[in-house]
Amino acid sequence: MAEAILSAAVEIGICSPWEVTACDIAAARRKLIEKNYGAVVTDSAMQTAKNCKVLILAVKPQDLDALLREIRPALTEKHLLISIAAGKTLAALKKAAGGKPRLVRVMPNLALLAQEGMSVYCAAKNIKAADKRLATRLFGSAGAVLELPEKHFDAATALSGSGPAFVAYFMQAMIEGALALKLPADAAVLLASQTLIGTGIYLQNTGRDTAEFMQAVASPQGTTAAGLAVLELSDMREVVCKTLAAAAERSAELKRA
């Protein structure tokens, strides 16, 4: 995810590669980033905090507190911290980083790697308008961006953060169904993936109501109507709601951990 953000920042001209310091404890990752992007690399988080005023925290949630405690002595009012760590609230970030840095919390999803991500963000009260513009431009270069109050983050995490896995699950079921109908595997994968992509883009670009769209696709007594009838008789809607609820509850649990 950090590499996707770096790639987007360089590609749209937010910064030049040599203006970026990539900090990673893994030597192999540092070598790769230096080779592929020409960024400055280091394994020193403290030195990175001293040299850079915008810090993107792209570490595992369980590692974030230790990282912030390490660099806290170097953090000032001039620092902007952008965290993509799941479950780490603005309050938790402030507690670990101190009250000086400006804070933005972002929940991106894995589609960022294909520059079709969905990123939701919220900002602390000490944020500047320029900080929001930077976050919007940075994450917007690799997809869509939406600012939401932090109280909605558990739901947003379930829907867009975890959502790609749920969509992939449905796609896998479509492929398995097509294979059962003797469709070749490569054809099944292409048809399923492009159908999901095309439907999503069409609905997003047109703003068309999903129920109206389904009705338009389904001719009376046609093939689509026959398939939709099976879905309507199933408990799929309930299962999807329970799936999102479970993911949202886990997101809430991570905040309390």
Secondary structure, DSSP 8 states (H G I E B T S, - for coil): -HHHHHHHHHHTTSS-GGG-EEE-S-HHHHHHHHHHH--EEES-HHHHHHH-SEEEE-S-HHHHHHHHHHHGGG--TT-EEEE--TT--HHHHHHHH-SSSEEEEEE--GGGGGT-EEEEEEE-TT--HHHHHHHHHHHHTTEEEEE--GGGHHHHIIIIISHHHHHHHHHHHHHHHHHHTT--HHHHHHHHHHHHHHHHHHHHHH---HHHHHHHH--TTSHHHHHHHHHHHTTHHHHHHHHHHHHHHHHHHHHH-
